[in-house]
């Protein structure tokens, strides 16, 4: 039953990724029939990306239920939701170098819903979860300070908001692990692009795609007990 619910969540999230990325064509349609046609007729790349999101989210949902079955069900669902939110952020950051405030806002709303679920189903550990979430949020604040004071424009405000959202979902130590994996992915991506001469040393890379991969790997390999 738990796996079935987790898979349904993964499917809904993947559908959300598809609809969100195809929204420009869908919103032009006047009725449900035309919107359905616009959704099905959107760019092939979007459909492929949504299919990849579906496969990744279903895998993560099933993987967690087998490997991290000791975690409360709500916690595992929360991790799948976070990765689902990172998919549209990664796509837009890669192609238009923008972190959508709408996705971040949706993430905050979803996190608020999970806070309620955690208060109901994880009563004994709820205050620890709340504390860790607030500490994770402060990681994003720390990145904001580093970006504005130390590096100066080295970290975009969109990236900071994304990290803040991740911190609320994951807590202090898990979000730090996710960022560590993300930086490793960024390093190898940069090395490959430099070798292929696709980028120069002074060129910048979109961070969200690396965060998506890093967070997925982090959750799959290092989900802590009861967080």
BAMARNU-864374 format. One record per residue: residue number from 0; chain; x, y, z of N, C-alpha, C, CB in turn. Coordinates in nm, 3 decimals. Glycine has a CB too. Layout:
   num   chaine        nX        nY        nZ       caX       caY       caZ        cX        cY        cZ       cbX       cbY       cbZ
   NUM        A         X         Y         Z         X         Y         Z         X         Y         Z         X         Y         Z
...
***
This chain:
   num   chaine        nX        nY        nZ       caX       caY       caZ        cX        cY        cZ       cbX       cbY       cbZ
     0        A     0.082    -0.121     0.000     0.000     0.000     0.000     0.086     0.126     0.000    -0.093     0.001     0.121
     1        A     0.191     0.125     0.083     0.281     0.241     0.089     0.346     0.266    -0.046     0.388     0.221     0.196
     2        A     0.393     0.160    -0.110     0.459     0.175    -0.240     0.361     0.229    -0.343     0.518     0.041    -0.287
     3        A     0.239     0.180    -0.339     0.137     0.227    -0.435     0.112     0.377    -0.419     0.005     0.150    -0.417
     4        A     0.101     0.423    -0.295     0.080     0.566    -0.270     0.200     0.647    -0.317     0.053     0.591    -0.120
     5        A     0.320     0.597    -0.290     0.442     0.667    -0.331     0.451     0.677    -0.482     0.565     0.597    -0.275
     6        A     0.412     0.571    -0.551     0.416     0.572    -0.698     0.314     0.673    -0.753     0.388     0.431    -0.755
     7        A     0.197     0.676    -0.692     0.095     0.773    -0.734     0.147     0.916    -0.717    -0.036     0.754    -0.653
     8        A     0.215     0.942    -0.604     0.274     1.074    -0.583     0.376     1.105    -0.692     0.342     1.082    -0.444
     9        A     0.459     1.007    -0.727     0.561     1.028    -0.830     0.496     1.060    -0.964     0.650     0.903    -0.843
    10        A     0.388     0.991    -0.996     0.318     1.015    -1.123     0.259     1.156    -1.125     0.207     0.911    -1.144
    11        A     0.198     1.198    -1.014     0.140     1.332    -1.006     0.247     1.439    -1.022     0.066     1.351    -0.873
    12        A     0.361     1.418    -0.957     0.471     1.515    -0.967     0.524     1.523    -1.110     0.585     1.478    -0.871
    13        A     0.541     1.408    -1.175     0.589     1.406    -1.313     0.490     1.475    -1.406     0.615     1.262    -1.360
    14        A     0.362     1.454    -1.382     0.259     1.523    -1.461     0.267     1.673    -1.438     0.118     1.470    -1.424
    15        A     0.295     1.711    -1.314     0.312     1.853    -1.283     0.429     1.915    -1.358     0.331     1.871    -1.133
    16        A     0.539     1.840    -1.367     0.656     1.886    -1.443     0.618     1.907    -1.589     0.772     1.785    -1.431
    17        A     0.547     1.811    -1.645     0.505     1.816    -1.786     0.414     1.937    -1.812     0.432     1.686    -1.825
    18        A     0.311     1.951    -1.729     0.215     2.062    -1.748     0.283     2.197    -1.728     0.097     2.048    -1.650
    19        A     0.369     2.206    -1.626     0.435     2.334    -1.599     0.525     2.376    -1.715     0.518     2.325    -1.470
    20        A     0.605     2.285    -1.767     0.697     2.320    -1.875     0.625     2.346    -2.007     0.799     2.209    -1.893
    21        A     0.506     2.286    -2.023     0.428     2.306    -2.147     0.321     2.413    -2.129     0.363     2.174    -2.190
    22        A     0.326     2.487    -2.019     0.218     2.579    -1.983     0.197     2.689    -2.087     0.246     2.641    -1.849
    23        A     0.304     2.731    -2.156     0.291     2.840    -2.254     0.190     2.804    -2.363     0.428     2.873    -2.317
    24        A     0.196     2.681    -2.411     0.103     2.636    -2.514    -0.034     2.603    -2.454     0.159     2.513    -2.587
    25        A    -0.034     2.545    -2.334    -0.159     2.503    -2.271    -0.246     2.624    -2.237    -0.132     2.421    -2.145
    26        A    -0.185     2.731    -2.188    -0.262     2.848    -2.147    -0.325     2.921    -2.265    -0.173     2.943    -2.070
    27        A    -0.272     2.900    -2.383    -0.329     2.966    -2.502    -0.461     2.900    -2.544    -0.229     2.962    -2.618
    28        A    -0.479     2.774    -2.505    -0.599     2.701    -2.544    -0.721     2.754    -2.468    -0.582     2.550    -2.517
    29        A    -0.837     2.743    -2.531    -0.958     2.802    -2.475    -1.042     2.704    -2.394    -1.041     2.860    -2.586
    30        A    -1.030     2.575    -2.421    -1.110     2.478    -2.347    -1.027     2.356    -2.313    -1.235     2.437    -2.428
    31        A    -1.090     2.262    -2.242    -1.017     2.144    -2.194    -0.964     2.060    -2.310    -1.107     2.059    -2.105
    32        A    -1.045     2.044    -2.413    -1.003     1.961    -2.528    -0.881     2.020    -2.595    -1.118     1.949    -2.629
    33        A    -0.882     2.151    -2.617    -0.769     2.216    -2.681    -0.645     2.214    -2.592    -0.804     2.361    -2.718
    34        A    -0.667     2.226    -2.461    -0.553     2.222    -2.369    -0.489     2.083    -2.367    -0.598     2.262    -2.226
    35        A    -0.573     1.981    -2.375    -0.520     1.845    -2.380    -0.437     1.824    -2.506    -0.634     1.742    -2.375
    36        A    -0.487     1.873    -2.619    -0.414     1.862    -2.745    -0.283     1.940    -2.738    -0.500     1.913    -2.861
    37        A    -0.288     2.058    -2.676    -0.166     2.139    -2.664    -0.064     2.069    -2.576    -0.200     2.278    -2.606
    38        A    -0.111     2.004    -2.470    -0.021     1.932    -2.380     0.043     1.814    -2.452    -0.096     1.884    -2.256
    39        A    -0.037     1.738    -2.523     0.015     1.622    -2.596     0.102     1.663    -2.714    -0.100     1.535    -2.644
    40        A     0.077     1.783    -2.766     0.152     1.829    -2.882     0.267     1.922    -2.850     0.062     1.898    -2.976
    41        A     0.304     1.929    -2.721     0.414     2.017    -2.683     0.547     1.964    -2.736     0.420     2.031    -2.529
    42        A     0.652     2.038    -2.716     0.782     1.999    -2.770     0.825     1.861    -2.723     0.887     2.101    -2.732
    43        A     0.888     1.787    -2.812     0.931     1.651    -2.783     1.027     1.648    -2.664     0.997     1.588    -2.906
    44        A     1.111     1.749    -2.654     1.208     1.755    -2.545     1.138     1.759    -2.410     1.300     1.877    -2.561
    45        A     1.028     1.835    -2.402     0.955     1.843    -2.276     0.894     1.709    -2.240     0.845     1.950    -2.286
    46        A     0.839     1.639    -2.338     0.779     1.508    -2.312     0.885     1.407    -2.268     0.706     1.457    -2.436
    47        A     1.001     1.412    -2.332     1.110     1.322    -2.293     1.157     1.354    -2.151     1.229     1.333    -2.393
    48        A     1.169     1.483    -2.121     1.214     1.525    -1.988     1.113     1.482    -1.881     1.233     1.679    -1.984
    49        A     0.984     1.498    -1.911     0.880     1.455    -1.816     0.885     1.304    -1.796     0.741     1.497    -1.866
    50        A     0.915     1.229    -1.902     0.927     1.084    -1.891     1.047     1.045    -1.804     0.941     1.020    -2.031
    51        A     1.157     1.118    -1.820     1.275     1.095    -1.736     1.242     1.125    -1.591     1.395     1.181    -1.783
    52        A     1.169     1.236    -1.568     1.127     1.272    -1.432     1.041     1.162    -1.372     1.050     1.405    -1.433
    53        A     0.950     1.109    -1.452     0.862     1.001    -1.403     0.943     0.879    -1.362     0.758     0.962    -1.512
    54        A     1.036     0.837    -1.447     1.119     0.720    -1.417     1.202     0.742    -1.291     1.211     0.686    -1.536
    55        A     1.262     0.861    -1.280     1.347     0.892    -1.165     1.266     0.896    -1.036     1.420     1.025    -1.187
    56        A     1.149     0.957    -1.041     1.067     0.972    -0.920     1.008     0.839    -0.876     0.956     1.073    -0.943
    57        A     0.963     0.757    -0.973     0.911     0.625    -0.938     1.021     0.539    -0.879     0.850     0.556    -1.063
    58        A     1.140     0.545    -0.940     1.253     0.469    -0.885     1.283     0.512    -0.743     1.378     0.487    -0.974
    59        A     1.289     0.644    -0.719     1.322     0.694    -0.586     1.214     0.654    -0.484     1.338     0.848    -0.589
    60        A     1.088     0.661    -0.527     0.978     0.624    -0.437     0.989     0.478    -0.394     0.843     0.649    -0.505
    61        A     1.014     0.390    -0.491     1.026     0.247    -0.460     1.154     0.219    -0.382     1.024     0.164    -0.590
    62        A     1.263     0.281    -0.423     1.392     0.261    -0.357     1.386     0.295    -0.208     1.500     0.346    -0.424
    63        A     1.325     0.409    -0.178     1.316     0.451    -0.038     1.234     0.353     0.045     1.256     0.591    -0.029
    64        A     1.127     0.300    -0.014     1.040     0.209     0.060     1.109     0.076     0.091     0.912     0.185    -0.019
    65        A     1.209     0.042     0.013     1.283    -0.081     0.039     1.407    -0.055     0.125     1.324    -0.147    -0.092
    66        A     1.481     0.050     0.091     1.608     0.076     0.159     1.588     0.154     0.288     1.702     0.152     0.067
    67        A     1.492     0.247     0.289     1.470     0.331     0.407     1.330     0.308     0.462     1.491     0.479     0.372
    68        A     1.289     0.182     0.468     1.157     0.148     0.518     1.140     0.186     0.665     1.130    -0.001     0.500
    69        A     1.252     0.203     0.738     1.244     0.241     0.878     1.201     0.386     0.896     1.379     0.218     0.946
    70        A     1.212     0.467     0.792     1.169     0.606     0.802     1.017     0.615     0.801     1.228     0.689     0.686
    71        A     0.960     0.711     0.871     0.815     0.733     0.858     0.779     0.758     0.712     0.770     0.853     0.946
    72        A     0.664     0.709     0.671     0.621     0.718     0.532     0.618     0.863     0.484     0.483     0.654     0.516
    73        A     0.576     0.954     0.571     0.566     1.095     0.534     0.702     1.151     0.495     0.507     1.177     0.649
    74        A     0.807     1.107     0.564     0.942     1.156     0.536     0.986     1.114     0.396     1.042     1.103     0.641
    75        A     0.961     0.988     0.362     0.998     0.940     0.229     0.920     1.011     0.119     0.976     0.789     0.219
    76        A     0.791     1.036     0.143     0.710     1.110     0.046     0.763     1.252     0.028     0.563     1.114     0.090
    77        A     0.808     1.311     0.137     0.861     1.447     0.133     0.986     1.455     0.046     0.894     1.496     0.275
    78        A     1.071     1.356     0.054     1.193     1.354    -0.028     1.161     1.344    -0.177     1.284     1.239     0.014
    79        A     1.063     1.260    -0.210     1.022     1.247    -0.350     0.965     1.380    -0.401     0.916     1.132    -0.367
    80        A     0.888     1.448    -0.316     0.831     1.577    -0.354     0.939     1.679    -0.383     0.738     1.629    -0.245
    81        A     1.044     1.681    -0.301     1.154     1.776    -0.323     1.220     1.753    -0.458     1.257     1.765    -0.211
    82        A     1.252     1.628    -0.489     1.316     1.598    -0.618     1.223     1.636    -0.732     1.354     1.448    -0.627
    83        A     1.093     1.612    -0.715     0.997     1.651    -0.817     0.996     1.800    -0.842     0.860     1.606    -0.777
    84        A     1.015     1.879    -0.738     1.021     2.025    -0.753     1.149     2.071    -0.821     1.009     2.092    -0.617
    85        A     1.256     1.996    -0.801     1.384     2.034    -0.860     1.388     2.010    -1.011     1.497     1.957    -0.793
    86        A     1.304     1.921    -1.061     1.306     1.893    -1.205     1.271     2.015    -1.290     1.208     1.781    -1.236
    87        A     1.161     2.087    -1.267     1.135     2.206    -1.348     1.236     2.317    -1.326     0.996     2.259    -1.319
    88        A     1.288     2.328    -1.203     1.391     2.429    -1.176     1.516     2.401    -1.258     1.426     2.432    -1.027
    89        A     1.556     2.274    -1.266     1.676     2.236    -1.342     1.657     2.263    -1.490     1.709     2.088    -1.320
    90        A     1.540     2.232    -1.543     1.512     2.252    -1.686     1.521     2.400    -1.722     1.372     2.198    -1.723
    91        A     1.454     2.484    -1.646     1.453     2.627    -1.678     1.590     2.691    -1.654     1.347     2.699    -1.596
    92        A     1.660     2.647    -1.552     1.792     2.703    -1.526     1.889     2.666    -1.638     1.846     2.654    -1.391
    93        A     1.873     2.547    -1.692     1.961     2.503    -1.800     1.936     2.581    -1.929     1.942     2.353    -1.825
    94        A     1.809     2.603    -1.962     1.776     2.662    -2.091     1.762     2.815    -2.087     1.650     2.602    -2.142
    95        A     1.711     2.870    -1.978     1.693     3.016    -1.974     1.762     3.082    -1.855     1.545     3.049    -1.970
    96        A     1.837     3.003    -1.779     1.914     3.054    -1.665     1.826     3.133    -1.569     2.029     3.142    -1.714
    97        A     1.717     3.070    -1.527     1.626     3.136    -1.434     1.570     3.032    -1.337     1.512     3.208    -1.510
    98        A     1.561     3.071    -1.210     1.497     2.989    -1.109     1.358     3.048    -1.085     1.581     2.984    -0.976
    99        A     1.256     2.971    -1.114     1.119     3.021    -1.110     1.070     3.044    -0.968     1.026     2.924    -1.181
   100        A     1.021     3.166    -0.941     0.961     3.195    -0.811     0.832     3.117    -0.791     0.933     3.345    -0.798
   101        A     0.763     3.086    -0.900     0.638     3.011    -0.890     0.663     2.870    -0.837     0.568     3.004    -1.026
   102        A     0.771     2.807    -0.885     0.804     2.672    -0.837     0.849     2.678    -0.692     0.915     2.609    -0.925
   103        A     0.927     2.781    -0.657     0.971     2.797    -0.518     0.850     2.816    -0.428     1.069     2.917    -0.505
   104        A     0.754     2.899    -0.469     0.633     2.921    -0.391     0.553     2.792    -0.376     0.546     3.030    -0.456
   105        A     0.541     2.718    -0.487     0.473     2.588    -0.481     0.544     2.496    -0.383     0.466     2.524    -0.621
   106        A     0.677     2.501    -0.383     0.755     2.419    -0.290     0.728     2.455    -0.146     0.902     2.433    -0.320
   107        A     0.716     2.585    -0.118     0.688     2.629     0.020     0.550     2.584     0.065     0.700     2.782     0.031
   108        A     0.454     2.589    -0.026     0.318     2.543     0.007     0.317     2.393     0.034     0.220     2.577    -0.108
   109        A     0.386     2.318    -0.053     0.394     2.173    -0.034     0.465     2.140     0.096     0.468     2.107    -0.152
   110        A     0.571     2.217     0.128     0.642     2.193     0.254     0.551     2.221     0.374     0.768     2.280     0.263
   111        A     0.468     2.323     0.365     0.374     2.354     0.474     0.277     2.238     0.494     0.298     2.484     0.444
   112        A     0.232     2.179     0.384     0.143     2.062     0.393     0.214     1.947     0.463     0.095     2.019     0.253
   113        A     0.341     1.926     0.428     0.416     1.818     0.492     0.443     1.846     0.639     0.548     1.796     0.420
   114        A     0.457     1.974     0.676     0.471     2.007     0.819     0.347     1.961     0.895     0.492     2.161     0.838
   115        A     0.230     1.983     0.836     0.105     1.940     0.899     0.101     1.787     0.911    -0.017     1.990     0.819
   116        A     0.138     1.719     0.802     0.139     1.572     0.803     0.239     1.519     0.905     0.171     1.517     0.663
   117        A     0.354     1.583     0.915     0.455     1.540     1.013     0.406     1.562     1.155     0.586     1.615     0.990
   118        A     0.333     1.673     1.177     0.279     1.700     1.310     0.178     1.593     1.351     0.215     1.839     1.315
   119        A     0.106     1.539     1.251     0.004     1.437     1.278     0.064     1.297     1.290    -0.101     1.438     1.168
   120        A     0.153     1.262     1.196     0.202     1.125     1.188     0.341     1.105     1.252     0.208     1.082     1.046
   121        A     0.411     1.213     1.278     0.545     1.202     1.340     0.550     1.289     1.465     0.657     1.244     1.240
   122        A     0.449     1.274     1.550     0.432     1.364     1.665     0.554     1.369     1.755     0.311     1.322     1.746
   123        A     0.610     1.253     1.787     0.720     1.247     1.883     0.846     1.317     1.833     0.752     1.104     1.915
   124        A     0.866     1.318     1.703     0.988     1.377     1.649     0.962     1.509     1.576     1.055     1.280     1.556
   125        A     0.839     1.559     1.585     0.804     1.677     1.504     0.889     1.798     1.537     0.657     1.711     1.523
   126        A     0.911     1.825     1.664     0.987     1.946     1.700     1.133     1.935     1.656     0.980     1.970     1.852
   127        A     1.186     1.813     1.655     1.322     1.794     1.604     1.325     1.817     1.453     1.374     1.652     1.638
   128        A     1.221     1.768     1.381     1.211     1.791     1.238     1.199     1.940     1.209     1.090     1.716     1.179
   129        A     1.116     2.009     1.287     1.098     2.154     1.269     1.229     2.229     1.293     0.990     2.207     1.365
   130        A     1.301     2.191     1.397     1.429     2.256     1.428     1.529     2.234     1.316     1.485     2.203     1.559
   131        A     1.540     2.109     1.269     1.634     2.079     1.162     1.597     2.151     1.032     1.640     1.928     1.139
   132        A     1.467     2.165     1.006     1.422     2.235     0.886     1.462     2.382     0.891     1.270     2.222     0.869
   133        A     1.446     2.443     1.007     1.485     2.584     1.022     1.636     2.601     1.010     1.436     2.639     1.157
   134        A     1.712     2.507     1.066     1.857     2.512     1.051     1.897     2.492     0.905     1.925     2.405     1.139
   135        A     1.827     2.404     0.836     1.853     2.385     0.693     1.823     2.511     0.614     1.771     2.270     0.638
   136        A     1.716     2.581     0.650     1.682     2.708     0.586     1.795     2.809     0.603     1.550     2.764     0.643
   137        A     1.858     2.808     0.721     1.967     2.902     0.748     2.089     2.875     0.660     2.007     2.894     0.895
   138        A     2.101     2.753     0.608     2.209     2.724     0.512     2.192     2.813     0.389     2.209     2.573     0.471
   139        A     2.067     2.828     0.344     2.041     2.917     0.233     2.074     3.061     0.266     1.896     2.907     0.191
   140        A     2.046     3.103     0.389     2.082     3.238     0.434     2.233     3.255     0.431     2.027     3.266     0.575
   141        A     2.304     3.151     0.474     2.451     3.156     0.473     2.503     3.172     0.330     2.510     3.030     0.537
   142        A     2.442     3.101     0.234     2.481     3.114     0.094     2.451     3.254     0.043     2.409     3.010     0.007
   143        A     2.342     3.314     0.091     2.309     3.451     0.052     2.417     3.547     0.099     2.171     3.492     0.110
   144        A     2.462     3.530     0.224     2.568     3.616     0.279     2.698     3.597     0.202     2.590     3.587     0.429
   145        A     2.732     3.471     0.175     2.854     3.442     0.100     2.848     3.504    -0.039     2.877     3.290     0.089
   146        A     2.732     3.490    -0.102     2.717     3.541    -0.239     2.720     3.691    -0.249     2.590     3.491    -0.297
   147        A     2.665     3.760    -0.149     2.656     3.906    -0.157     2.777     3.977    -0.095     2.530     3.953    -0.088
   148        A     2.836     3.917     0.005     2.946     3.984     0.078     3.083     3.934     0.033     2.930     3.963     0.228
   149        A     3.098     3.803     0.022     3.230     3.747    -0.004     3.256     3.731    -0.153     3.245     3.614     0.066
   150        A     3.171     3.650    -0.220     3.194     3.621    -0.361     3.145     3.735    -0.449     3.124     3.492    -0.401
   151        A     3.032     3.796    -0.410     2.972     3.907    -0.485     2.930     3.863    -0.626     3.069     4.023    -0.494
   152        A     2.804     3.834    -0.637     2.742     3.793    -0.762     2.787     3.654    -0.808     2.772     3.894    -0.869
   153        A     2.858     3.583    -0.722     2.900     3.448    -0.758     2.787     3.347    -0.743     3.017     3.406    -0.674
   154        A     2.688     3.383    -0.659     2.573     3.297    -0.636     2.447     3.377    -0.666     2.572     3.241    -0.491
   155        A     2.364     3.326    -0.756     2.243     3.396    -0.793     2.137     3.388    -0.684     2.188     3.342    -0.922
   156        A     2.050     3.487    -0.678     1.943     3.488    -0.578     1.850     3.370    -0.599     1.865     3.619    -0.583
   157        A     1.830     3.330    -0.724     1.747     3.213    -0.750     1.805     3.088    -0.688     1.730     3.194    -0.899
   158        A     1.937     3.071    -0.698     2.003     2.956    -0.637     1.987     2.958    -0.485     2.152     2.954    -0.674
   159        A     1.995     3.077    -0.427     1.980     3.091    -0.282     1.840     3.049    -0.239     2.008     3.236    -0.238
   160        A     1.739     3.095    -0.311     1.600     3.057    -0.277     1.580     2.907    -0.293     1.500     3.134    -0.366
   161        A     1.642     2.849    -0.392     1.632     2.705    -0.411     1.694     2.630    -0.293     1.700     2.663    -0.542
   162        A     1.809     2.676    -0.248     1.878     2.612    -0.135     1.796     2.629    -0.006     2.019     2.671    -0.116
   163        A     1.735     2.746     0.011     1.649     2.767     0.128     1.533     2.667     0.129     1.595     2.910     0.130
   164        A     1.473     2.649     0.012     1.363     2.554     0.001     1.411     2.413     0.032     1.301     2.559    -0.140
   165        A     1.526     2.375    -0.023     1.583     2.244     0.005     1.608     2.225     0.154     1.713     2.224    -0.073
   166        A     1.660     2.328     0.219     1.687     2.321     0.362     1.561     2.295     0.443     1.752     2.447     0.409
   167        A     1.451     2.358     0.404     1.325     2.336     0.474     1.276     2.193     0.456     1.218     2.434     0.425
   168        A     1.300     2.136     0.340     1.258     1.999     0.313     1.349     1.897     0.382     1.257     1.973     0.163
   169        A     1.479     1.922     0.381     1.575     1.819     0.420     1.629     1.833     0.561     1.688     1.818     0.326
   170        A     1.643     1.955     0.610     1.710     1.974     0.737     1.857     2.004     0.717     1.694     1.851     0.824
   171        A     1.927     2.032     0.825     2.064     2.083     0.818     2.162     1.987     0.751     2.113     2.115     0.956
   172        A     2.184     1.871     0.810     2.287     1.781     0.759     2.252     1.723     0.622     2.310     1.670     0.858
   173        A     2.129     1.681     0.599     2.096     1.629     0.466     2.114     1.731     0.355     1.955     1.579     0.464
   174        A     2.078     1.858     0.380     2.094     1.957     0.273     2.242     1.984     0.247     2.021     2.088     0.310
   175        A     2.324     1.978     0.351     2.469     1.996     0.332     2.526     1.881     0.249     2.541     2.005     0.468
   176        A     2.477     1.759     0.275     2.521     1.643     0.197     2.478     1.658     0.051     2.466     1.513     0.257
   177        A     2.354     1.704     0.031     2.305     1.725    -0.106     2.389     1.828    -0.179     2.158     1.771    -0.105
   178        A     2.424     1.937    -0.111     2.506     2.040    -0.173     2.647     1.989    -0.202     2.513     2.164    -0.084
   179        A     2.698     1.903    -0.115     2.830     1.845    -0.139     2.829     1.760    -0.266     2.876     1.760    -0.019
   180        A     2.728     1.674    -0.279     2.714     1.594    -0.401     2.695     1.684    -0.523     2.595     1.496    -0.388
   181        A     2.618     1.793    -0.507     2.592     1.884    -0.618     2.720     1.952    -0.664     2.490     1.990    -0.577
   182        A     2.806     1.989    -0.570     2.933     2.052    -0.606     3.025     1.952    -0.676     3.002     2.109    -0.481
   183        A     3.020     1.826    -0.634     3.099     1.723    -0.702     3.052     1.705    -0.846     3.090     1.588    -0.626
   184        A     2.919     1.702    -0.864     2.863     1.691    -0.999     2.903     1.813    -1.081     2.709     1.678    -0.994
   185        A     2.898     1.932    -1.020     2.936     2.055    -1.090     3.081     2.050    -1.135     2.913     2.178    -0.999
   186        A     3.167     1.998    -1.048     3.310     1.989    -1.079     3.334     1.900    -1.201     3.389     1.936    -0.959
   187        A     3.276     1.781    -1.199     3.298     1.688    -1.310     3.234     1.740    -1.439     3.241     1.549    -1.276
   188        A     3.119     1.807    -1.426     3.056     1.867    -1.544     3.146     1.973    -1.605     2.919     1.928    -1.508
   189        A     3.203     2.057    -1.519     3.292     2.163    -1.567     3.416     2.106    -1.634     3.331     2.255    -1.452
   190        A     3.472     2.000    -1.575     3.591     1.937    -1.632     3.562     1.881    -1.771     3.642     1.824    -1.539
   191        A     3.448     1.812    -1.784     3.410     1.754    -1.914     3.390     1.864    -2.018     3.281     1.669    -1.901
   192        A     3.323     1.972    -1.980     3.297     2.082    -2.074     3.427     2.153    -2.113     3.199     2.183    -2.012
   193        A     3.520     2.164    -2.019     3.649     2.227    -2.050     3.729     2.139    -2.145     3.729     2.253    -1.921
   194        A     3.727     2.008    -2.122     3.800     1.916    -2.209     3.744     1.920    -2.350     3.794     1.773    -2.153
   195        A     3.613     1.926    -2.358     3.547     1.931    -2.490     3.546     2.072    -2.548     3.404     1.880    -2.478
   196        A     3.598     2.168    -2.471     3.605     2.308    -2.512     3.466     2.367    -2.541     3.694     2.322    -2.635
   197        A     3.367     2.314    -2.470     3.231     2.367    -2.483     3.213     2.490    -2.396     3.128     2.259    -2.446
   198        A     3.297     2.503    -2.293     3.295     2.619    -2.204     3.437     2.664    -2.177     3.222     2.586    -2.072
   199        A     3.450     2.794    -2.148     3.579     2.847    -2.108     3.590     2.855    -1.957     3.602     2.984    -2.170
   200        A     3.710     2.889    -1.909     3.731     2.895    -1.764     3.649     3.003    -1.697     3.877     2.917    -1.735
   201        A     3.617     3.109    -1.769     3.542     3.219    -1.711     3.390     3.204    -1.728     3.587     3.349    -1.772
   202        A     3.349     3.102    -1.800     3.205     3.080    -1.820     3.142     3.023    -1.694     3.181     2.985    -1.939
   203        A     3.016     3.057    -1.672     2.943     3.004    -1.558     2.850     2.890    -1.603     2.861     3.115    -1.488
   204        A     2.818     2.803    -1.510     2.731     2.689    -1.538     2.602     2.703    -1.457     2.803     2.555    -1.506
   205        A     2.490     2.661    -1.513     2.366     2.659    -1.435     2.380     2.561    -1.319     2.245     2.622    -1.524
   206        A     2.338     2.603    -1.201     2.360     2.522    -1.082     2.248     2.423    -1.057     2.375     2.612    -0.962
   207        A     2.124     2.459    -1.092     2.008     2.375    -1.059     2.016     2.233    -1.118     1.883     2.441    -1.108
   208        A     2.062     2.215    -1.244     2.073     2.077    -1.294     2.167     1.991    -1.210     2.120     2.079    -1.437
   209        A     2.277     2.050    -1.166     2.371     1.977    -1.081     2.310     1.949    -0.944     2.502     2.056    -1.066
   210        A     2.231     2.043    -0.895     2.162     2.024    -0.767     2.061     1.911    -0.777     2.093     2.154    -0.722
   211        A     1.990     1.905    -0.889     1.894     1.796    -0.910     1.963     1.661    -0.901     1.824     1.812    -1.046
   212        A     2.073     1.644    -0.974     2.145     1.517    -0.972     2.204     1.490    -0.834     2.257     1.517    -1.078
   213        A     2.266     1.593    -0.776     2.329     1.577    -0.646     2.229     1.542    -0.537     2.402     1.702    -0.608
   214        A     2.113     1.606    -0.538     2.011     1.579    -0.437     1.951     1.440    -0.456     1.900     1.685    -0.443
   215        A     1.928     1.403    -0.581     1.875     1.268    -0.609     1.971     1.162    -0.555     1.854     1.248    -0.762
   216        A     2.098     1.176    -0.584     2.198     1.079    -0.538     2.207     1.082    -0.386     2.336     1.109    -0.600
   217        A     2.206     1.202    -0.329     2.216     1.216    -0.184     2.101     1.146    -0.112     2.218     1.363    -0.145
   218        A     1.978     1.170    -0.159     1.862     1.107    -0.096     1.865     0.955    -0.115     1.731     1.165    -0.155
   219        A     1.906     0.912    -0.233     1.909     0.768    -0.261     2.014     0.694    -0.179     1.935     0.745    -0.408
   220        A     2.126     0.763    -0.150     2.239     0.694    -0.085     2.257     0.726     0.063     2.364     0.728    -0.156
   221        A     2.200     0.838     0.108     2.235     0.879     0.244     2.119     0.937     0.323     2.344     0.980     0.240
   222        A     1.996     0.890     0.296     1.882     0.940     0.373     1.899     0.901     0.520     1.749     0.885     0.316
   223        A     1.904     0.998     0.611     1.924     0.965     0.753     1.798     0.912     0.819     1.971     1.088     0.828
   224        A     1.813     0.844     0.925     1.699     0.789     0.999     1.616     0.902     1.057     1.747     0.694     1.111
   225        A     1.486     0.897     1.031     1.388     0.987     1.089     1.411     1.133     1.055     1.387     0.972     1.236
   226        A     1.462     1.161     0.933     1.475     1.301     0.889     1.429     1.314     0.746     1.619     1.351     0.904
***
